Structures are given as structure tokens and as C-alpha cells.
Amino acid sequence: MIEEITLLASVVKWTTYAAIVGVLVGCGTTVFLTTLTWTSSQVGRYPWYYYFLPMTFAVSSFLVAWLAPEAAGHGTEKVIEAVHKRMGRIPFKVVPVKLLATVITLAGGGSAGKEGPCAQIGAGLASSFASLLRLDDVDRRKLVICGISAGFATVFGTPVAGALFGVEVLVLGQMFYDVLFPSFVAGIVGYHVATNLGVQYAHSPICVLPHMTGWSMAEIILLGAWCGLIALFFIEMMKLSHRSFDRFFKGRLLKAVVGGGVLVLIAVFASPAYLGLGLDTIDAGWKGTVLPTGAFFWKSIATSITLGCGGSGGVVTPIFFIGTAAGNLFAHLFNPQYIASYSAIGMVALLAGAANTPIAASVMAIELFGPALAPYAAVACMVSFLVVGYRSIYPSQVLGMQKSASLPVITGKPVGESDAAVVSLREKSLIGIITKLFRSRNLKDK
């Protein structure tokens, strides 16, 4: 009897705390999205607005540096770092500074996403709420994870996938089951609060799906592998961009001028469609429109430059763009009748690979595109997740498992600390790794 009463009290406690966090994050996300929509519409009236990108990046960069250095980067990465290293302690000033810096970046034409700021805003509000209640570090950490989940759920309109993302993205290969229930509560409450406050979300059920045959399954596996390779390319481009700007361009102003100038050249000689959020392109891919062949490449470059030179924003919306374009190109080359469905599968598969969140990405496919897409999306997401290996768009993500016994790693280390994580991979030949892989399988078969 005591056990049941204690557990019931715990359910009541975390339902209350998580619901309050959901309300706070729902309101915060609504303010951010409304501000972003209005600002973008005002700036968008001027056809050459992106010529001011150097100034836009300079303002965003200096604003963050002066008022809240903790708000630098692409949001979710900083929150993951705070969860692992500071038990979720995030200063409240991060919330307004991140909101303003991201609105400036995105409205001005910077190629970034809106989920990172929402995750950071949600985590910051949750951390401040925990401080108000004087909660201990363990409970604070749980509330901050709820804030991540609610932020992701409210920005994309995917309450279940958002809750799963918050508990899956922290550790590669592991989920925080003790935070799963409050994360669901926070995500669902935040989603309904944002909806009631007028936020609208894009959902596009896919009508034309592949017939389940041996070849179609092989094609989906190939699509997943393709998306994994594109995710790997994007991750490495992000690393290269940050290293290059830090090494060759000293000072925030110089970084902003160079980065903004390069994006202006991309807009002029490639297309302005690779700037900003790119939601129109994503929507076109979902509807079966054939996208430009180099769309995934240019968006990867534009996003890497934006975040490398001091712009503020997230990475998931660009991941959606890149994944949609990658799936679109794959369908155009191999099976044009499934352009819409492969674009949708590519979007979630690239998220699964880049963020190491195959479960959240698979559920997102159901919430955005309908349950009929689930079997195909789940297979592609898992393949992409495996192909990426021990890399992540979030360097602070902790390694919690081995993706293959033939590629051993030291778990418990951040993905970004590759030298400490990967065990002498350079000493292993490709033939040796494959031989060990099949030998291990044969032993298990016996």
C-alpha cells in the first residue's frame, strides 16, 4: 500500500510540474513564432533584403556575446551540454536573448532552424521554474529535459515525437525512461497551449506509397543509407565551418562580414531559396515537386556558414530541408512515381542519422505524414542512424552504446571527443573489420 501511494504521489507531482512547464513553453514558443512570422513578413517585402546579411550576422553575434554568451550556437547543443555538465542550470537571460538573436538571423536571411531556440527557451524557462521552487539538481535536470521536449513538440506540432526527442537526443543509444512520462505531459500540454494561442502546423498525409515487396524494401534501405551519408556530409561541413571561421577569421565582425558575404553570393548565383527556413521548398517536396539536384548541397553549405560565422538558430529545420531534398533526388533518379513519399522519408531519415534519434524520427513520420508511412520511415531511419556511425550534429551528445561490435568505442564520452571515444579505428583495416563482423555473426549462428 505504501508503494502504491508513493508512486501515485510521484505521478501527481510530475504531472503538475510538467504541465506548468508545458504551459510556459507553449506560451514562450508562441511568442517566438509570432515574432518571427511578423518580422519575416516585414523584411520579406524588400526583394534584396539578404544583401544586409553581413550586418545581420554582426548584430546577432554581438547581441549574444554582450548579453548572454550561453545563448551562442544552435540552441539544442547548448542545452544538451547544460544537462550533462551543469545539471540543467541555464540563466533566464538566455531566453529573451536567444529569441531576439534568432529572429534577427532568420528574418535577415540566415539559413538556420527554429527548433534550437525553442528548445533553449523551453529549457531556460524550465530551469528558472526549478529555481523558483528550489528543486534539487536531479529534479531540475528532469524539468529541463521536459523543457527540451516541450520546445521541440510545440515548434513542429509533434507532441509525441517531441517528447521522445527530448529523452533520446541526450545519450546516443539510450533513453531517460524516468523522464519519459513528464516529457509526454509537457510536450502534449505545450502543443495544445500553442495551438489554442493560434500557432498553426503543417501536416501532409502521403497518399502514394510503395507496394511492400522485396525490391521496395531494398530501395528503402538504400534510401536510408543515402540519407545517412548526406547526414554525415552535413555533420562534417558543420565541423569544418566552425574550425575554419575560428582559425582564419579573428573577431566577430570579420566572421559576420565574410559569412554574410558568402551567403549573398550563394543567393545570387545559386538561389535565395537556400536562405532562411526554406519551408516553401520543404512543402514542395512533400507535394511531389522535383527539387533542384544540388538543393541538399547548397542548404548544407548555407547552414554551416550561418552558424559558423555567428548566426543564431537551430539545425533541425535545415535538416528537414536537406533530408527532403536528398529523398527527392533519390526518387527522381530511381523511382519518380514516389517523389512525395521518398521526400518525406528522407526528411525523417536524415534527422535520425544527424541527431541519432531514430525512434523520435520514426514517430514524427507518423504524426506528420500518417501511419501508412511508418514501416518505410522506420526502416530508413534505422539504416541512416547506423550509417552515420559515432558522429552527431550535437557534439555534446554522450555515447551510450556501440553501433557495431566491430567498431568498439568507449561509452560515456561526448561524441565530439572523437579521439577519446573511438578505440584505435585507424589501426583497423576495412577488410579486417568486415571479416570480424561476419565471423561474429557466424559464431552467433552456431
C-alpha positions in Angstrom: 0.0 0.0 0.0 2.8 2.4 0.8 4.5 1.7 -2.5 1.3 2.5 -4.5 0.7 5.7 -2.5 4.3 6.8 -3.1 4.1 6.1 -6.8 0.7 7.8 -7.1 2.2 10.9 -5.3 5.1 10.9 -7.8 2.7 10.8 -10.7 0.7 13.7 -9.3 3.9 15.7 -8.6 5.4 15.3 -12.1 2.1 15.8 -13.8 1.8 19.1 -12.1 5.4 20.2 -12.7 5.4 19.0 -16.3 2.0 20.7 -17.1 3.3 24.0 -15.8 6.5 23.7 -17.9 4.3 22.8 -20.9 2.2 26.0 -20.4 5.3 28.1 -20.0 7.0 26.6 -23.1 3.8 26.8 -25.2 3.5 30.5 -24.4 7.2 31.1 -25.0 7.2 29.3 -28.3 4.1 31.2 -29.4 5.8 34.5 -28.7 8.9 33.4 -30.6 7.0 32.0 -33.7 4.6 35.0 -33.8 7.5 37.4 -33.6 9.5 35.5 -36.2 6.5 35.4 -38.6 5.8 39.1 -38.3 9.4 40.2 -38.7 10.0 37.9 -41.6 6.9 39.3 -43.4 8.1 42.8 -42.9 11.6 42.1 -44.1 10.4 40.0 -47.0 8.7 42.9 -48.6 12.2 44.1 -49.8 13.4 41.7 -52.5 17.1 42.3 -51.8 17.0 42.0 -48.0 19.7 39.3 -48.0 22.3 41.9 -49.1 22.3 43.0 -45.5 23.3 39.6 -44.2 26.8 40.7 -43.0 25.2 43.3 -40.8 22.5 40.9 -39.7 25.1 38.4 -38.5 27.1 41.1 -36.8 24.1 42.3 -34.8 23.1 38.8 -33.8 26.7 37.8 -32.9 27.4 40.9 -30.8 24.0 40.7 -29.1 24.7 37.2 -27.8 28.3 37.9 -26.9 27.4 41.0 -24.8 24.2 39.9 -23.1 24.2 36.1 -22.9 27.2 34.1 -24.2 25.4 30.9 -23.1 22.9 31.6 -25.9 25.6 31.1 -28.6 25.4 28.2 -31.1 22.4 26.3 -32.3 20.4 26.0 -29.1 19.8 22.3 -28.6 23.6 21.7 -28.4 24.0 24.1 -25.5 21.0 22.6 -23.7 22.5 19.1 -24.0 25.8 20.5 -22.6 23.9 22.1 -19.7 22.1 18.8 -18.9 25.3 16.8 -18.8 27.7 19.3 -17.3 25.6 21.7 -15.1 22.6 19.6 -14.1 20.4 21.7 -16.3 21.3 25.1 -14.9 20.5 27.7 -17.6 20.4 31.5 -16.8 17.0 33.1 -17.5 18.6 35.8 -19.6 19.2 33.2 -22.3 15.5 33.1 -23.1 15.0 36.7 -24.4 18.5 37.0 -25.9 18.1 33.7 -27.9 14.7 34.7 -29.1 15.8 38.1 -30.3 19.1 36.9 -31.9 17.4 34.0 -33.8 14.6 36.3 -35.1 17.3 38.7 -36.4 19.2 35.9 -38.0 16.3 34.1 -39.7 14.3 37.2 -40.7 17.5 38.6 -42.2 18.0 35.5 -44.4 20.3 33.3 -42.3 20.0 29.6 -43.0 19.1 28.1 -39.6 16.2 26.5 -37.8 13.7 27.4 -35.2 13.7 24.3 -33.0 17.1 25.1 -31.3 15.9 28.4 -29.9 12.6 26.8 -28.8 14.5 24.0 -27.0 16.8 26.6 -25.4 13.9 28.8 -24.5 11.9 25.8 -23.1 14.9 24.6 -21.1 15.7 28.1 -19.8 12.1 28.6 -18.6 12.1 25.1 -17.0 15.4 25.8 -15.2 14.0 29.2 -13.9 10.9 27.4 -12.7 13.0 24.9 -10.9 15.0 27.7 -9.2 11.7 29.3 -8.2 10.7 26.1 -6.5 14.2 25.5 -5.1 14.3 22.0 -6.5 17.4 19.8 -6.2 19.7 19.2 -9.1 18.1 15.8 -10.0 14.6 17.3 -10.3 15.9 20.4 -12.1 17.6 18.2 -14.7 14.3 16.4 -15.2 12.4 19.6 -15.7 14.9 20.9 -18.2 14.6 17.7 -20.2 10.8 18.3 -20.1 11.5 21.8 -21.4 13.5 20.4 -24.4 10.7 18.0 -25.2 8.0 20.7 -25.0 10.1 23.1 -27.1 10.5 20.5 -29.9 6.9 19.4 -29.6 5.5 23.0 -29.9 7.7 24.2 -32.7 6.8 21.4 -35.1 3.4 20.3 -33.8 4.5 16.8 -33.0 3.8 16.2 -29.2 4.8 12.6 -29.1 7.9 12.8 -31.3 8.9 16.0 -29.4 8.7 14.2 -26.0 10.7 11.3 -27.4 13.3 13.6 -28.9 14.0 15.2 -25.6 14.8 12.0 -23.9 16.5 10.3 -26.9 18.9 13.1 -28.0 20.9 13.4 -24.8 22.7 10.0 -25.0 23.3 8.1 -28.2 21.6 4.7 -27.9 19.9 5.3 -24.5 16.6 6.9 -23.3 15.9 8.5 -20.0 12.9 6.5 -19.0 12.5 8.2 -15.7 11.7 11.4 -17.5 9.5 9.9 -20.2 6.2 10.4 -18.5 6.7 14.1 -17.6 8.2 14.8 -21.0 5.0 13.4 -22.6 2.9 15.6 -20.4 5.0 18.7 -21.1 5.0 18.1 -24.8 1.3 17.5 -25.1 0.3 20.4 -22.9 2.8 22.7 -24.7 1.4 21.7 -28.1 -2.2 22.3 -27.1 -1.4 25.7 -25.5 0.4 26.8 -28.6 -2.4 25.6 -30.8 -5.0 27.4 -28.7 -2.9 30.6 -28.9 -3.1 30.5 -32.7 0.0 28.6 -33.8 -0.6 26.5 -37.0 1.3 23.5 -38.1 1.9 21.8 -41.4 0.8 18.2 -41.7 0.8 16.5 -45.1 -0.6 12.9 -45.3 1.2 10.9 -48.0 -1.2 9.2 -50.4 1.1 7.4 -52.9 3.2 4.8 -51.1 5.4 2.0 -52.4 4.0 -1.5 -52.5 5.6 -3.7 -49.9 7.8 -6.0 -52.0 11.3 -7.3 -51.7 12.6 -4.7 -54.1 10.7 -1.8 -52.4 12.3 -2.8 -49.1 15.7 -2.9 -50.7 15.0 0.5 -52.1 14.0 1.9 -48.7 17.3 0.5 -47.2 19.3 2.2 -50.0 17.4 5.5 -49.3 18.2 5.2 -45.6 21.9 4.6 -46.4 21.9 7.6 -48.8 20.4 9.8 -46.1 22.9 8.6 -43.6 25.7 9.6 -46.0 24.2 13.0 -46.6 23.8 13.4 -42.8 27.4 12.6 -42.4 28.3 15.2 -45.0 26.3 17.8 -43.2 27.9 17.0 -39.8 31.4 17.3 -41.3 30.5 20.5 -43.0 29.4 22.0 -39.7 32.6 21.0 -38.1 34.7 22.3 -41.0 32.8 25.7 -41.0 33.3 26.3 -37.2 37.0 25.3 -37.4 37.6 27.5 -40.5 36.0 30.6 -39.1 37.8 30.2 -35.8 41.1 29.7 -37.4 41.2 32.1 -40.3 38.9 35.0 -39.2 39.6 36.6 -35.9 36.9 38.7 -34.4 33.2 38.6 -34.6 32.8 41.4 -37.0 35.1 39.8 -39.6 33.4 36.5 -39.3 30.0 38.1 -39.8 31.2 40.1 -42.9 32.8 37.1 -44.5 30.0 34.6 -43.7 27.3 37.1 -44.8 29.1 37.9 -48.0 29.4 34.2 -48.9 25.7 33.7 -48.3 24.9 36.7 -50.5 26.9 35.0 -53.3 25.0 31.8 -52.8 21.7 33.7 -53.1 22.8 35.5 -56.2 24.5 32.6 -58.1 22.5 29.6 -56.8 19.2 30.6 -55.3 17.7 32.7 -52.5 15.7 29.6 -51.7 18.7 28.2 -49.7 18.4 31.1 -47.2 16.1 31.4 -44.3 14.0 28.5 -43.1 13.2 27.1 -46.6 9.7 25.9 -45.6 8.3 26.5 -49.1 10.9 24.1 -50.5 10.2 21.5 -47.9 6.4 21.8 -48.6 7.0 21.5 -52.3 9.0 18.3 -51.8 6.2 16.8 -49.7 3.7 17.5 -52.6 5.8 15.8 -55.2 7.6 18.7 -56.9 11.0 17.8 -58.3 13.6 19.9 -56.4 16.9 21.2 -57.8 19.6 18.5 -57.9 22.0 20.4 -55.7 19.5 21.6 -53.2 20.8 19.4 -50.3 24.4 20.5 -51.0 23.7 24.3 -51.1 21.5 24.1 -48.0 24.2 22.3 -46.1 26.8 24.9 -47.1 24.5 27.8 -46.3 23.6 26.4 -42.8 27.2 25.6 -42.0 28.3 29.2 -42.8 25.4 30.8 -41.0 26.1 29.0 -37.7 29.8 29.0 -38.2 30.1 32.8 -38.6 28.0 33.8 -35.6 24.4 33.5 -36.7 21.8 32.2 -34.2 19.4 29.4 -34.8 18.8 25.7 -34.8 19.7 22.8 -37.2 16.6 20.6 -37.4 14.7 22.8 -39.9 17.7 22.8 -42.2 18.0 19.0 -41.6 14.3 18.8 -42.8 15.2 20.8 -45.9 18.3 18.7 -46.6 16.6 15.4 -46.0 13.6 16.3 -48.1 15.9 17.3 -50.9 18.0 14.1 -50.5 14.9 11.9 -50.7 13.5 13.9 -53.6 16.7 13.4 -55.6 16.8 9.7 -54.8 13.3 9.3 -56.0 13.9 11.4 -59.1 16.8 9.1 -60.1 15.4 5.7 -59.2 11.6 5.9 -58.8 9.9 9.1 -59.9 6.4 8.0 -59.0 7.3 8.1 -55.3 8.8 11.6 -55.1 6.5 12.8 -52.4 6.8 9.8 -50.2 10.6 9.5 -50.6 10.9 13.2 -49.8 9.0 12.7 -46.6 11.0 9.6 -45.7 14.2 11.3 -46.5 13.4 14.2 -44.1 12.9 12.0 -41.1 15.7 9.6 -42.0 18.2 12.4 -42.2 17.0 13.6 -38.8 17.5 10.1 -37.4 21.1 10.0 -38.7 22.2 13.5 -37.9 20.8 13.6 -34.4 21.0 9.9 -33.6 17.3 9.8 -32.8 15.7 7.0 -34.9 12.7 6.4 -32.6 11.7 10.1 -32.4 12.2 10.5 -36.1 10.0 7.4 -36.9 7.2 8.7 -34.7 7.5 12.1 -36.3 6.8 10.5 -39.7 3.6 9.1 -38.3 2.5 12.4 -36.8 3.3 14.5 -39.9 2.5 12.1 -42.7 0.2 9.5 -41.4 0.6 5.9 -40.1 0.8 4.3 -43.6 4.3 5.7 -44.0 5.5 4.2 -40.7 7.1 0.9 -41.9 9.1 2.6 -44.6 10.2 5.5 -42.4 11.2 3.3 -39.5 13.5 1.1 -41.7 15.1 4.2 -43.4 15.6 5.9 -40.0 17.4 2.9 -38.5 19.6 2.5 -41.5 20.5 6.2 -41.6 21.2 6.0 -37.8 23.6 3.1 -38.3 25.4 4.5 -41.3 26.3 7.8 -39.6 28.3 5.9 -37.0 29.7 7.6 -33.9 29.0 11.1 -35.1 26.3 13.6 -34.3 25.2 17.1 -35.2 25.3 17.6 -31.4 28.9 17.2 -30.2 27.8 17.1 -26.5 25.7 14.1 -27.1 27.1 11.2 -24.9 28.0 7.8 -26.4 25.8 5.2 -24.7 26.2 2.2 -27.0 28.2 0.5 -29.7 26.5 0.5 -33.1 28.7 -2.4 -34.2 30.9 -4.8 -32.2 33.5 -4.4 -35.0 33.8 -0.7 -34.2 34.3 -0.6 -30.4 34.0 2.8 -28.6 34.5 4.0 -25.1 30.9 4.8 -23.9 30.2 7.6 -21.6 32.2 10.1 -23.6 30.8 13.0 -25.6 30.5 12.3 -29.4 32.6 15.4 -30.0 35.6 13.9 -28.2 36.2 11.5 -31.0 39.9 10.9 -30.0 38.8 9.6 -26.6 35.8 7.8 -27.9 36.9 5.7 -30.8 39.3 2.9 -30.0 42.1 2.7 -32.4 39.9 2.7 -35.5 42.8 3.9 -37.6 44.7 0.8 -36.9 41.9 -1.4 -38.3 41.7 -2.2 -42.0 38.4 -2.3 -43.8 38.9 -5.9 -44.7 39.7 -6.8 -41.1 36.6 -5.0 -39.8 34.3 -6.8 -42.3 36.0 -10.2 -41.6 35.4 -9.7 -37.9 31.8 -8.6 -38.5 30.9 -11.8 -40.4 32.9 -14.0 -38.1 31.0 -12.7 -35.2 27.7 -13.3 -37.0 28.7 -16.9 -37.8 29.7 -17.6 -34.2 26.3 -16.4 -33.1 24.6 -18.6 -35.7 26.4 -21.6 -34.3 
